[in-house]
Amino acid sequence: MSDALSYRPKTGEIPTSPGVYRFRDASGRVLYVGKAKNLRARLSNYFAPLSSLHERTRRMVTTATGVEWTVVGTEVEALQLEWTWINEFDPPFNVQFKDDKSYPYLAVTLADEAPRALVTRTTGIRGARYFGPYPKVWAVYETIELMLKAFPIRTCNNANYKRAMQSGKPCFAGQIGRCFGPCSGTVSIEEHRARVGEFVSFMGSQDKKLINRLTAEMKVAAGAQDYELAAKRRDQVMALNAVLEKSAVVLRDSVDIDLFGIDEDELAAAVQLFIVRGGRIRGVRGWMVDKELDVTTGELIDSIMQTAYSADSPPPREIVVPQLPDDAEALETLLAGLANRKVRLVAAQRGEKAALLATATQNARHALMLYKTRRSSDFVARSKALEDIQEALGMAEAPLRMECYDVSHLSGTNIVASMVVFEDGLPRKDEYRRFTIPESTDDTDSIYRTLSRRLAYLVPGDDPAGDDQPGGDPALAESAEQKRKKFRYRPNLLIVDGGQPQVAAAARALADAGITGIALCGIAKRLEEIWLPDSEYPVILPRNSDALFLIQRIRDEAHRFAIAHQRSRRKRDISTVLAEIPGLGPARVKVLLAHFGSVARLKEAPEEAIGDVRGIGPTLAGAIHQHLRA
């Protein structure tokens, strides 16, 4: 039996975030639902050699024809979403939760004469109101104890309750202060039911007033140095928060909504639809949208709404979107006609719906990244893209090796540049290079100096000094020599991030180096237009073409690489230069950087200007100024 599973995703495509994954068979049926703290690490276990897998796991992965995942914010959300989908899809390879592996609920038996609060894993109690499920049973018990102090209600079992009511003596739990029902002899049945109503109302609304009150009591106790009471209140707040922790994947039982998470760039948009019914995510649907023209987010949402629903698939009463389109009222009227009832569009800004919308948007962001990765790795699409680039730029041959350059700086300081390499349409990360620009007047000067240093390696006998120089270690020297050899590989096409000025600077670097036979272009960010040297008008590639997609991807990769290098240098400067100064901790370093922008500007600042920064003062300012000048 072959160990290769045709549907196995590439490791880099799987996120490292918490989430829930689903294995499906050829008919689309969900075979298995699982949760993970790290999706990539967890799923890699299923794609180990088949001979090393347990028999049941081996049958599952060989029966499946695909795997998909949904990213969430925390492990708690993953656990609760997993529970929802196991009950929704009834996957054959999952534990069916008929034993003590099921999750606990907090139940209030409203049908009883004197309702009681209890922790149970059974969901069929007549007339009971359920809260949960919860991932931590200990937190449920602790919270019940806490709730009894705020809303004292009955906790004893039915046998003890009946015995106490018949004998007139408090039940055993009442005698030790653990039961506050009518059986304790302290309240009437009517008073008790009123307390139960308050208890249920609190649990249903998840009101934070009780938490705020306990927090205030904790602070007062700490101020009075009553640390034992303060610690008790702290533990109570932690227990209450653990049970009432708002999950971004579970809403109130009455909530029926659709949420649209959207992530977009200049060429495409990823849409993730979360279908919420009864407060639970019952389904997830995702698709890609090719953007032919420049459209706003509102216009994009407008077009999505018009295609997502039909008379056969009507919308729910409420739809949550990232942003309301300009014609929201007209769109609501159109959707209401499909549903034969009122439909409301909402742009969630805060609260539980906004949290769930953020989760949907996170999944859309990953879907867009995955779409780009898979599209750029497709051999047919790459070949077509390279042919189209050759034709559009008038090249004699396809650009099998492309290099792209980008400059990054922080308000003119910490200037760095990046070089990324794509061969056959795929990144060659082992040949990426980073440049440090000591002084520069503007981006065009930085581009010229960067390309001058890079092109010098193409001139026989010229071996300029770069960032990576061999030291006395022979191994380092050998490694540096290998890098120089790769640096001498001749590109077919040079790409710079920018328009006419940046392209002109790159052309000047080519001319000054005496290098010919290398094509050059630039890509302007705003309209994604391609500029050639000495060209009055840009080259416009179709917005949904593989050629523009490939050029955009190499530009974005160069930008990412430059930003990462610039941030690492800034962080290194802070840690090495400022950390040596006595009395200057991480918090004050952060304040200084925010005020001056960089260590270089801080070095140039007078002592009085440093002393004016919040939290520094004249004494520390003098030490900083003296240390930096030294």
SEVEX-330950 format. One record per residue (C-alpha): x, y, z; residue in one letter. Coordinates in steps of 0.5 Angstrom, whole numbers, padded with zeros to 4 digits. Layout:
SITE  east north    up type
SITE     X     Y     Z    A
...
***
This chain:
SITE  east north    up type
SITE  0000  0000  0000    M
SITE  0003  0007 -0002    S
SITE  0004  0012  0004    D
SITE  0002  0018 -0001    A
SITE -0005  0021  0000    L
SITE -0007  0025 -0006    S
SITE -0010  0030 -0002    Y
SITE -0005  0031  0003    R
SITE -0004  0039  0004    P
SITE  0003  0042  0003    K
SITE  0006  0043  0010    T
SITE  0007  0050  0009    G
SITE -0001  0051  0007    E
SITE -0003  0049  0014    I
SITE -0004  0054  0019    P
SITE  0000  0054  0026    T
SITE -0006  0057  0030    S
SITE -0012  0053  0034    P
SITE -0017  0051  0030    G
SITE -0022  0045  0028    V
SITE -0021  0040  0022    Y
SITE -0025  0036  0018    R
SITE -0024  0030  0014    F
SITE -0029  0028  0008    R
SITE -0030  0023  0003    D
SITE -0031  0023 -0004    A
SITE -0039  0024 -0003    S
SITE -0037  0030  0002    G
SITE -0039  0027  0008    R
SITE -0035  0029  0014    V
SITE -0032  0023  0017    L
SITE -0028  0026  0023    Y
SITE -0028  0032  0026    V
SITE -0022  0034  0031    G
SITE -0019  0040  0035    K
SITE -0012  0042  0035    A
SITE -0008  0047  0039    K
SITE -0003  0047  0033    N
SITE -0007  0045  0026    L
SITE  0000  0044  0023    R
SITE  0003  0040  0028    A
SITE -0004  0036  0029    R
SITE -0005  0034  0022    L
SITE  0002  0032  0020    S
SITE  0001  0026  0025    N
SITE -0005  0024  0020    Y
SITE  0000  0024  0014    F
SITE  0005  0020  0017    A
SITE  0007  0013  0014    P
SITE  0001  0009  0014    L
SITE  0004  0003  0017    S
SITE  0006  0007  0023    S
SITE -0002  0009  0024    L
SITE -0007  0006  0028    H
SITE -0011  0001  0024    E
SITE -0018  0006  0025    R
SITE -0014  0012  0024    T
SITE -0011  0009  0017    R
SITE -0018  0007  0015    R
SITE -0020  0014  0016    M
SITE -0015  0017  0012    V
SITE -0015  0012  0007    T
SITE -0023  0013  0006    T
SITE -0022  0020  0006    A
SITE -0021  0024  0000    T
SITE -0020  0031  0003    G
SITE -0019  0035  0009    V
SITE -0021  0042  0011    E
SITE -0020  0047  0017    W
SITE -0023  0053  0020    T
SITE -0018  0057  0025    V
SITE -0021  0060  0031    V
SITE -0018  0064  0037    G
SITE -0017  0060  0043    T
SITE -0017  0052  0045    E
SITE -0023  0053  0048    V
SITE -0026  0056  0042    E
SITE -0024  0050  0038    A
SITE -0026  0045  0043    L
SITE -0033  0048  0043    Q
SITE -0034  0048  0035    L
SITE -0031  0041  0035    E
SITE -0037  0039  0040    W
SITE -0042  0043  0036    T
SITE -0040  0040  0029    W
SITE -0039  0033  0032    I
SITE -0047  0033  0034    N
SITE -0048  0037  0027    E
SITE -0045  0032  0022    F
SITE -0045  0025  0027    D
SITE -0038  0023  0024    P
SITE -0037  0015  0024    P
SITE -0030  0016  0026    F
SITE -0031  0020  0032    N
SITE -0033  0018  0039    V
SITE -0040  0019  0040    Q
SITE -0040  0022  0047    F
SITE -0044  0017  0050    K
SITE -0040  0016  0056    D
SITE -0036  0021  0061    D
SITE -0032  0024  0055    K
SITE -0038  0028  0054    S
SITE -0038  0036  0056    Y
SITE -0041  0038  0062    P
SITE -0047  0043  0063    Y
SITE -0050  0047  0068    L
SITE -0057  0046  0069    A
SITE -0063  0049  0073    V
SITE -0069  0044  0074    T
SITE -0074  0049  0072    L
SITE -0080  0044  0072    A
SITE -0079  0042  0080    D
SITE -0082  0045  0085    E
SITE -0076  0048  0088    A
SITE -0071  0048  0082    P
SITE -0064  0046  0083    R
SITE -0057  0048  0080    A
SITE -0053  0042  0078    L
SITE -0047  0040  0074    V
SITE -0049  0034  0069    T
SITE -0047  0031  0062    R
SITE -0054  0029  0061    T
SITE -0058  0033  0056    T
SITE -0065  0030  0057    G
SITE -0068  0033  0064    I
SITE -0075  0035  0063    R
SITE -0076  0043  0064    G
SITE -0069  0044  0065    A
SITE -0065  0050  0063    R
SITE -0058  0049  0060    Y
SITE -0052  0053  0060    F
SITE -0046  0050  0056    G
SITE -0042  0046  0055    P
SITE -0036  0048  0058    Y
SITE -0029  0045  0057    P
SITE -0027  0045  0065    K
SITE -0032  0042  0070    V
SITE -0028  0044  0076    W
SITE -0030  0051  0073    A
SITE -0037  0050  0073    V
SITE -0037  0047  0080    Y
SITE -0033  0053  0083    E
SITE -0038  0058  0079    T
SITE -0044  0054  0082    I
SITE -0041  0056  0089    E
SITE -0040  0063  0087    L
SITE -0047  0064  0085    M
SITE -0050  0061  0091    L
SITE -0047  0067  0095    K
SITE -0050  0072  0090    A
SITE -0056  0068  0088    F
SITE -0057  0063  0094    P
SITE -0061  0057  0091    I
SITE -0062  0049  0092    R
SITE -0057  0044  0090    T
SITE -0059  0038  0094    C
SITE -0062  0032  0091    N
SITE -0069  0030  0090    N
SITE -0069  0025  0096    A
SITE -0066  0030  0101    N
SITE -0071  0035  0099    Y
SITE -0077  0031  0100    K
SITE -0074  0028  0106    R
SITE -0073  0035  0109    A
SITE -0080  0038  0107    M
SITE -0083  0032  0110    Q
SITE -0079  0033  0117    S
SITE -0079  0040  0117    G
SITE -0071  0039  0118    K
SITE -0066  0042  0114    P
SITE -0063  0038  0109    C
SITE -0056  0036  0110    F
SITE -0053  0040  0105    A
SITE -0057  0046  0108    G
SITE -0054  0044  0115    Q
SITE -0047  0045  0113    I
SITE -0049  0052  0109    G
SITE -0049  0048  0102    R
SITE -0056  0049  0100    C
SITE -0061  0055  0100    F
SITE -0067  0052  0098    G
SITE -0074  0052  0102    P
SITE -0071  0045  0105    C
SITE -0066  0049  0109    S
SITE -0072  0053  0112    G
SITE -0069  0060  0111    T
SITE -0074  0062  0105    V
SITE -0081  0060  0102    S
SITE -0082  0057  0095    I
SITE -0084  0063  0092    E
SITE -0078  0067  0095    E
SITE -0073  0061  0092    H
SITE -0076  0061  0085    R
SITE -0075  0069  0085    A
SITE -0068  0068  0086    R
SITE -0068  0062  0081    V
SITE -0070  0067  0076    G
SITE -0065  0072  0078    E
SITE -0060  0066  0077    F
SITE -0062  0064  0070    V
SITE -0062  0071  0068    S
SITE -0055  0072  0070    F
SITE -0053  0066  0067    M
SITE -0057  0067  0060    G
SITE -0055  0075  0059    S
SITE -0047  0074  0062    Q
SITE -0048  0080  0066    D
SITE -0041  0083  0068    K
SITE -0044  0087  0074    K
SITE -0042  0081  0079    L
SITE -0035  0081  0076    I
SITE -0034  0088  0077    N
SITE -0037  0088  0084    R
SITE -0032  0082  0086    L
SITE -0027  0086  0083    T
SITE -0028  0092  0087    A
SITE -0028  0088  0093    E
SITE -0022  0085  0091    M
SITE -0019  0092  0091    K
SITE -0022  0095  0097    V
SITE -0019  0089  0101    A
SITE -0012  0089  0098    A
SITE -0012  0097  0100    G
SITE -0014  0095  0107    A
SITE -0008  0090  0107    Q
SITE -0014  0084  0108    D
SITE -0010  0080  0103    Y
SITE -0014  0073  0105    E
SITE -0020  0076  0103    L
SITE -0017  0079  0097    A
SITE -0014  0073  0094    A
SITE -0021  0069  0095    K
SITE -0024  0075  0091    R
SITE -0019  0074  0086    R
SITE -0020  0067  0085    D
SITE -0028  0068  0085    Q
SITE -0027  0072  0079    V
SITE -0022  0068  0076    M
SITE -0027  0062  0076    A
SITE -0033  0066  0074    L
SITE -0029  0068  0068    N
SITE -0027  0061  0066    A
SITE -0034  0059  0066    V
SITE -0037  0065  0063    L
SITE -0031  0066  0058    E
SITE -0034  0069  0052    K
SITE -0033  0064  0046    S
SITE -0032  0067  0039    A
SITE -0036  0061  0036    V
SITE -0042  0060  0041    V
SITE -0047  0066  0041    L
SITE -0054  0066  0045    R
SITE -0059  0060  0043    D
SITE -0064  0065  0039    S
SITE -0058  0068  0035    V
SITE -0059  0066  0027    D
SITE -0055  0070  0023    I
SITE -0050  0069  0017    D
SITE -0043  0073  0018    L
SITE -0038  0074  0012    F
SITE -0031  0075  0013    G
SITE -0027  0078  0007    I
SITE -0020  0079  0006    D
SITE -0018  0082  0000    E
SITE -0012  0085 -0004    D
SITE -0011  0089 -0011    E
SITE -0013  0083 -0015    L
SITE -0017  0078 -0011    A
SITE -0022  0077 -0005    A
SITE -0023  0071  0000    A
SITE -0030  0070  0003    V
SITE -0031  0066  0009    Q
SITE -0039  0065  0010    L
SITE -0040  0063  0017    F
SITE -0047  0060  0018    I
SITE -0050  0061  0025    V
SITE -0056  0057  0027    R
SITE -0059  0057  0034    G
SITE -0052  0060  0037    G
SITE -0048  0055  0034    R
SITE -0044  0055  0027    I
SITE -0047  0050  0023    R
SITE -0043  0051  0017    G
SITE -0038  0054  0013    V
SITE -0037  0056  0006    R
SITE -0031  0060  0003    G
SITE -0030  0062 -0004    W
SITE -0025  0067 -0008    M
SITE -0027  0073 -0012    V
SITE -0023  0075 -0018    D
SITE -0023  0083 -0018    K
SITE -0023  0086 -0025    E
SITE -0023  0093 -0023    L
SITE -0021  0097 -0017    D
SITE -0027  0097 -0012    V
SITE -0028  0099 -0005    T
SITE -0030  0094  0000    T
SITE -0037  0096  0000    G
SITE -0038  0095 -0007    E
SITE -0035  0088 -0006    L
SITE -0040  0087 -0001    I
SITE -0045  0089 -0005    D
SITE -0044  0084 -0011    S
SITE -0043  0078 -0006    I
SITE -0049  0079 -0003    M
SITE -0053  0079 -0009    Q
SITE -0050  0073 -0011    T
SITE -0049  0069 -0004    A
SITE -0057  0068 -0004    Y
SITE -0063  0066 -0008    S
SITE -0070  0064 -0007    A
SITE -0068  0057 -0006    D
SITE -0063  0059 -0001    S
SITE -0066  0065  0002    P
SITE -0062  0070  0007    P
SITE -0063  0070  0015    P
SITE -0066  0075  0019    R
SITE -0059  0078  0020    E
SITE -0053  0079  0016    I
SITE -0046  0081  0019    V
SITE -0041  0084  0014    V
SITE -0035  0088  0016    P
SITE -0037  0094  0013    Q
SITE -0044  0097  0010    L
SITE -0045  0098  0003    P
SITE -0047  0105  0001    D
SITE -0054  0102 -0002    D
SITE -0055  0098  0005    A
SITE -0062  0100  0005    E
SITE -0064  0098 -0002    A
SITE -0060  0091 -0001    L
SITE -0064  0090  0005    E
SITE -0070  0091  0001    T
SITE -0067  0086 -0005    L
SITE -0066  0081  0000    L
SITE -0072  0081  0004    A
SITE -0076  0080 -0003    G
SITE -0072  0073 -0003    L
SITE -0073  0071  0004    A
SITE -0081  0074  0004    N
SITE -0079  0077  0011    R
SITE -0075  0083  0014    K
SITE -0067  0082  0013    V
SITE -0062  0087  0017    R
SITE -0055  0088  0015    L
SITE -0050  0090  0021    V
SITE -0043  0092  0021    A
SITE -0041  0089  0028    A
SITE -0036  0093  0031    Q
SITE -0036  0090  0038    R
SITE -0038  0085  0042    G
SITE -0039  0077  0041    E
SITE -0041  0078  0034    K
SITE -0035  0082  0032    A
SITE -0031  0077  0035    A
SITE -0034  0072  0031    L
SITE -0033  0076  0025    L
SITE -0026  0077  0027    A
SITE -0025  0069  0027    T
SITE -0029  0069  0020    A
SITE -0024  0074  0017    T
SITE -0018  0071  0020    Q
SITE -0020  0064  0016    N
SITE -0021  0069  0010    A
SITE -0014  0071  0010    R
SITE -0011  0064  0011    H
SITE -0016  0062  0005    A
SITE -0013  0068  0001    L
SITE -0006  0066  0002    M
SITE -0007  0059  0001    L
SITE -0010  0061 -0006    Y
SITE -0004  0065 -0008    K
SITE  0001  0059 -0006    T
SITE -0003  0054 -0010    R
SITE -0004  0058 -0016    R
SITE  0003  0060 -0016    S
SITE  0005  0053 -0015    S
SITE  0001  0051 -0021    D
SITE  0006  0049 -0027    F
SITE  0001  0050 -0032    V
SITE -0001  0057 -0029    A
SITE  0007  0059 -0028    R
SITE  0009  0057 -0035    S
SITE  0003  0061 -0038    K
SITE  0005  0067 -0033    A
SITE  0012  0067 -0036    L
SITE  0010  0067 -0043    E
SITE  0005  0073 -0042    D
SITE  0011  0077 -0038    I
SITE  0016  0075 -0044    Q
SITE  0011  0078 -0049    E
SITE  0008  0084 -0045    A
SITE  0015  0086 -0044    L
SITE  0018  0085 -0051    G
SITE  0023  0080 -0048    M
SITE  0027  0075 -0052    A
SITE  0026  0069 -0048    E
SITE  0022  0068 -0042    A
SITE  0024  0070 -0035    P
SITE  0026  0064 -0032    L
SITE  0030  0068 -0027    R
SITE  0027  0074 -0024    M
SITE  0030  0078 -0018    E
SITE  0025  0084 -0015    C
SITE  0028  0089 -0010    Y
SITE  0024  0093 -0005    D
SITE  0027  0099  0000    V
SITE  0024  0100  0007    S
SITE  0026  0105  0012    H
SITE  0023  0108  0019    L
SITE  0022  0116  0017    S
SITE  0029  0116  0013    G
SITE  0033  0112  0018    T
SITE  0035  0105  0019    N
SITE  0034  0104  0011    I
SITE  0035  0097  0008    V
SITE  0033  0094  0002    A
SITE  0031  0087  0000    S
SITE  0033  0082 -0006    M
SITE  0028  0076 -0007    V
SITE  0029  0071 -0013    V
SITE  0024  0067 -0017    F
SITE  0026  0061 -0021    E
SITE  0021  0058 -0026    D
SITE  0016  0062 -0022    G
SITE  0017  0059 -0015    L
SITE  0021  0063 -0010    P
SITE  0029  0061 -0008    R
SITE  0029  0063 -0001    K
SITE  0036  0061  0000    D
SITE  0038  0066 -0005    E
SITE  0035  0072 -0002    Y
SITE  0039  0078  0000    R
SITE  0039  0083  0005    R
SITE  0042  0090  0004    F
SITE  0044  0096  0009    T
SITE  0044  0103  0006    I
SITE  0048  0107  0011    P
SITE  0046  0114  0008    E
SITE  0041  0115  0003    S
SITE  0037  0122  0000    T
SITE  0031  0118 -0002    D
SITE  0028  0111 -0005    D
SITE  0031  0112 -0012    T
SITE  0038  0113 -0009    D
SITE  0037  0107 -0005    S
SITE  0035  0103 -0011    I
SITE  0041  0105 -0015    Y
SITE  0046  0104 -0009    R
SITE  0043  0097 -0008    T
SITE  0043  0095 -0015    L
SITE  0050  0098 -0016    S
SITE  0052  0093 -0011    R
SITE  0048  0087 -0014    R
SITE  0050  0088 -0021    L
SITE  0058  0089 -0019    A
SITE  0058  0081 -0018    Y
SITE  0056  0080 -0025    L
SITE  0062  0084 -0027    V
SITE  0068  0079 -0028    P
SITE  0074  0080 -0023    G
SITE  0070  0085 -0019    D
SITE  0068  0082 -0012    D
SITE  0065  0088 -0008    P
SITE  0064  0088  0000    A
SITE  0057  0086  0002    G
SITE  0053  0085  0008    D
SITE  0056  0078  0009    D
SITE  0064  0078  0010    Q
SITE  0068  0071  0011    P
SITE  0071  0072  0018    G
SITE  0077  0068  0020    G
SITE  0073  0061  0021    D
SITE  0074  0057  0015    P
SITE  0067  0054  0015    A
SITE  0064  0062  0015    L
SITE  0069  0063  0009    A
SITE  0067  0057  0005    E
SITE  0059  0059  0006    S
SITE  0061  0066  0004    A
SITE  0064  0064 -0002    E
SITE  0058  0059 -0004    Q
SITE  0053  0065 -0003    K
SITE  0058  0069 -0008    R
SITE  0057  0064 -0013    K
SITE  0050  0064 -0013    K
SITE  0050  0072 -0013    F
SITE  0053  0071 -0020    R
SITE  0048  0068 -0023    Y
SITE  0045  0072 -0028    R
SITE  0037  0074 -0028    P
SITE  0033  0075 -0034    N
SITE  0029  0080 -0031    L
SITE  0030  0085 -0025    L
SITE  0023  0088 -0022    I
SITE  0023  0094 -0017    V
SITE  0018  0096 -0013    D
SITE  0015  0103 -0015    G
SITE  0014  0107 -0022    G
SITE  0018  0111 -0027    Q
SITE  0023  0114 -0022    P
SITE  0025  0108 -0019    Q
SITE  0025  0104 -0026    V
SITE  0030  0110 -0028    A
SITE  0034  0109 -0022    A
SITE  0035  0102 -0023    A
SITE  0036  0103 -0031    A
SITE  0042  0108 -0029    R
SITE  0045  0103 -0024    A
SITE  0045  0098 -0030    L
SITE  0048  0103 -0035    A
SITE  0053  0105 -0030    D
SITE  0055  0098 -0029    A
SITE  0056  0096 -0036    G
SITE  0051  0091 -0036    I
SITE  0046  0089 -0042    T
SITE  0041  0084 -0044    G
SITE  0037  0084 -0037    I
SITE  0030  0086 -0038    A
SITE  0028  0091 -0033    L
SITE  0021  0094 -0030    C
SITE  0017  0097 -0024    G
SITE  0010  0095 -0021    I
SITE  0007  0101 -0018    A
SITE  0002  0099 -0012    K
SITE -0004  0104 -0013    R
SITE -0006  0101 -0020    L
SITE -0002  0095 -0021    E
SITE  0001  0098 -0027    E
SITE  0008  0096 -0030    I
SITE  0013  0101 -0032    W
SITE  0019  0100 -0037    L
SITE  0025  0104 -0038    P
SITE  0024  0111 -0042    D
SITE  0017  0109 -0043    S
SITE  0012  0114 -0043    E
SITE  0006  0110 -0041    Y
SITE  0005  0104 -0037    P
SITE  0004  0096 -0039    V
SITE -0003  0094 -0037    I
SITE -0004  0087 -0035    L
SITE -0011  0084 -0035    P
SITE -0012  0084 -0027    R
SITE -0014  0077 -0027    N
SITE -0008  0074 -0031    S
SITE -0003  0070 -0028    D
SITE  0002  0074 -0031    A
SITE  0000  0080 -0026    L
SITE -0001  0075 -0021    F
SITE  0006  0073 -0021    L
SITE  0009  0080 -0021    I
SITE  0005  0082 -0016    Q
SITE  0007  0076 -0011    R
SITE  0014  0077 -0012    I
SITE  0013  0084 -0011    R
SITE  0010  0083 -0004    D
SITE  0015  0078 -0002    E
SITE  0020  0083 -0003    A
SITE  0016  0088  0001    H
SITE  0015  0083  0006    R
SITE  0023  0081  0007    F
SITE  0025  0088  0007    A
SITE  0020  0090  0013    I
SITE  0022  0084  0016    A
SITE  0030  0086  0016    H
SITE  0028  0093  0018    Q
SITE  0024  0091  0024    R
SITE  0030  0086  0026    S
SITE  0035  0091  0025    R
SITE  0031  0096  0029    R
SITE  0030  0091  0035    K
SITE  0037  0089  0035    R
SITE  0039  0097  0035    D
SITE  0035  0098  0041    I
SITE  0037  0092  0045    S
SITE  0045  0093  0044    T
SITE  0045  0100  0045    V
SITE  0040  0102  0050    L
SITE  0040  0096  0054    A
SITE  0047  0098  0056    E
SITE  0045  0104  0060    I
SITE  0043  0103  0067    P
SITE  0036  0105  0069    G
SITE  0033  0104  0062    L
SITE  0029  0098  0062    G
SITE  0024  0095  0056    P
SITE  0019  0100  0058    A
SITE  0023  0106  0057    R
SITE  0026  0104  0051    V
SITE  0020  0103  0048    K
SITE  0018  0110  0050    V
SITE  0024  0113  0047    L
SITE  0023  0109  0040    L
SITE  0016  0112  0040    A
SITE  0018  0119  0041    H
SITE  0025  0119  0037    F
SITE  0023  0114  0032    G
SITE  0030  0110  0032    S
SITE  0037  0110  0036    V
SITE  0040  0114  0030    A
SITE  0035  0120  0032    R
SITE  0036  0119  0039    L
SITE  0044  0120  0038    K
SITE  0043  0126  0035    E
SITE  0038  0129  0040    A
SITE  0040  0134  0045    P
SITE  0040  0132  0053    E
SITE  0034  0137  0054    E
SITE  0030  0134  0049    A
SITE  0031  0127  0052    I
SITE  0030  0129  0059    G
SITE  0023  0132  0056    D
SITE  0021  0125  0054    V
SITE  0015  0122  0059    R
SITE  0019  0118  0064    G
SITE  0026  0120  0063    I
SITE  0028  0126  0067    G
SITE  0034  0130  0067    P
SITE  0039  0125  0071    T
SITE  0037  0119  0066    L
SITE  0037  0123  0060    A
SITE  0044  0125  0062    G
SITE  0046  0118  0062    A
SITE  0043  0116  0056    I
SITE  0046  0122  0052    H
SITE  0053  0121  0055    Q
SITE  0053  0113  0053    H
SITE  0051  0115  0046    L
SITE  0056  0120  0045    R
SITE  0061  0116  0048    A
***
